[in-house]
Amino acid sequence: MENSIFLIIIAILIVLSIWFLTVKYFLYPLFFKPKIKTSEIIEFLNEKECSFIEYKALDKKERQRNIFNHNKGLTFDKLVSAKSEYKIIGFSQKENKYKIYWTELKSWFQPFGKRNLNFIEEKDSELLNELKKDYNQEIINVTDKCPACNCGILTNETECKNCGLNLVA
């Protein structure tokens, strides 16, 4: 009798362990991929002397380019980490052109628990020219008056008090 209770407890512990490992290493990464923080993006773009335009997750076509040279198949890294890939678009006023940075965020599971960011700058001129067409906007440097209503503004304001035009800092 006592032996069968011991076996039942061991069986329950094995089932709970398998359930815990399945949730932690397969279901959690599948539904909760690591997210990049806007502060990380802005910090990186400031280092590159670029202003932030937007970021978005890679689509299927961009993932197929294998920008980060991932190996096919199952590796140890894939078992103990989750990754997300993003495309960051910035504008360099110094060079007066748009730039694309491919970003890979790899988050290691516990007990490792480390976040790694990997940035790659796009050099393909065709892709950059296409980007320029998509985001072709006139950038106006505002110093003392609103470009829409000519009302005076301060340098630290983000919105015109007269017409409500949003100003990017």
C-alpha positions in Angstrom: 0.0 0.0 0.0 2.7 2.4 1.0 4.7 1.5 -2.1 1.8 2.3 -4.5 1.3 5.8 -2.9 5.0 6.5 -3.5 4.7 5.4 -7.1 1.6 7.6 -7.6 3.4 10.7 -6.1 6.4 10.0 -8.5 4.0 9.7 -11.5 2.3 13.0 -10.6 5.6 14.7 -10.2 6.8 13.4 -13.6 3.5 14.6 -15.3 3.8 18.0 -13.6 7.5 18.3 -14.6 6.7 17.5 -18.2 3.8 20.0 -18.2 6.0 22.7 -16.7 8.7 22.2 -19.2 6.2 22.2 -22.1 4.7 25.4 -21.0 8.0 27.1 -20.2 10.0 26.1 -23.3 7.4 25.6 -26.0 4.1 27.4 -25.3 5.4 30.5 -23.6 7.9 31.4 -26.4 5.3 30.5 -29.1 2.8 33.1 -27.8 5.0 35.6 -26.0 7.9 36.6 -28.2 10.3 39.2 -26.8 9.3 42.8 -27.6 11.8 45.5 -28.4 11.6 48.6 -26.3 11.2 52.0 -27.9 13.9 53.4 -25.6 16.4 50.8 -27.0 15.6 51.8 -30.6 15.9 55.5 -29.9 19.2 55.0 -28.0 20.6 53.0 -31.0 19.4 55.6 -33.5 20.9 58.5 -31.4 24.3 56.7 -31.6 23.9 56.5 -35.4 22.8 60.2 -35.5 19.4 59.3 -37.0 15.9 60.3 -36.1 13.3 57.6 -35.5 10.6 57.1 -38.2 9.1 53.7 -37.4 9.7 50.0 -36.6 7.8 46.9 -37.5 8.1 43.1 -37.3 9.5 41.5 -40.4 7.1 40.1 -42.9 7.4 36.7 -44.6 9.3 38.0 -47.6 11.9 39.8 -45.4 12.3 36.7 -43.2 13.1 34.6 -46.2 16.1 36.8 -47.0 17.7 35.3 -43.9 19.4 38.5 -43.0 20.9 37.2 -39.8 22.2 33.9 -41.4 20.2 31.5 -39.2 20.9 27.8 -39.5 18.0 25.7 -40.6 16.9 23.0 -38.2 16.8 22.7 -34.4 19.8 24.0 -32.4 20.5 24.4 -28.7 20.0 28.2 -29.0 16.5 27.7 -30.4 15.6 25.5 -27.4 16.7 27.9 -24.7 15.8 31.3 -26.3 13.1 33.1 -28.1 13.7 35.7 -30.9 11.9 38.5 -32.6 13.1 40.3 -35.7 12.3 43.9 -36.6 12.9 46.5 -39.3 13.8 49.9 -37.9 13.5 52.9 -40.2 15.5 56.1 -39.4 16.4 59.3 -41.1 19.9 60.7 -41.1 19.7 64.5 -41.4 23.5 64.6 -41.7 23.4 62.4 -44.9 19.9 63.5 -45.8 18.7 59.9 -46.4 16.6 57.2 -44.9 18.3 54.1 -43.4 17.0 50.6 -42.6 18.4 48.7 -39.7 17.5 45.0 -39.3 17.2 44.1 -35.7 17.2 40.7 -34.0 16.2 40.5 -30.3 17.1 37.2 -28.7 15.9 36.6 -25.2 17.3 33.7 -23.3 15.0 31.7 -20.9 15.7 31.4 -17.2 18.2 30.8 -15.7 20.1 32.6 -18.5 17.6 35.5 -18.8 19.7 37.7 -21.0 18.5 40.0 -23.9 20.7 40.4 -26.9 20.2 43.0 -29.6 21.8 42.6 -33.0 21.6 45.4 -35.5 22.5 45.2 -39.2 22.4 48.2 -41.5 20.9 47.7 -44.9 23.3 48.5 -47.8 21.1 47.5 -50.8 20.6 50.7 -52.8 17.4 49.3 -54.5 15.7 48.7 -51.2 16.8 52.1 -49.8 15.5 53.9 -53.0 12.1 52.1 -52.6 12.1 53.2 -48.9 12.7 56.8 -50.0 9.7 56.6 -52.3 7.5 55.2 -49.5 8.6 57.8 -46.9 9.3 60.8 -49.2 8.2 63.7 -47.0 9.5 67.2 -46.6 11.2 67.7 -43.3 10.9 71.2 -42.0 13.1 72.4 -39.2 11.0 74.5 -36.9 12.8 77.0 -34.7 10.6 80.0 -33.8 7.2 79.8 -35.7 4.7 77.3 -36.7 4.9 76.4 -40.4 1.1 76.1 -40.7 -0.1 79.3 -39.1 3.1 81.3 -38.5 2.3 81.6 -34.7 5.3 81.9 -32.5 6.4 78.8 -30.6 9.1 77.9 -28.1 11.8 75.4 -28.9 10.6 72.8 -26.3 6.9 72.8 -27.5 5.6 69.7 -29.2 2.3 71.2 -30.4 1.3 74.6 -31.8 -1.1 76.3 -29.3 -2.8 78.1 -32.1 -3.6 75.4 -34.7 -2.7 72.2 -32.9 0.0 71.0 -35.4 2.2 68.3 -33.8 5.9 69.0 -33.9 8.5 66.3 -33.7 11.3 67.0 -31.2 
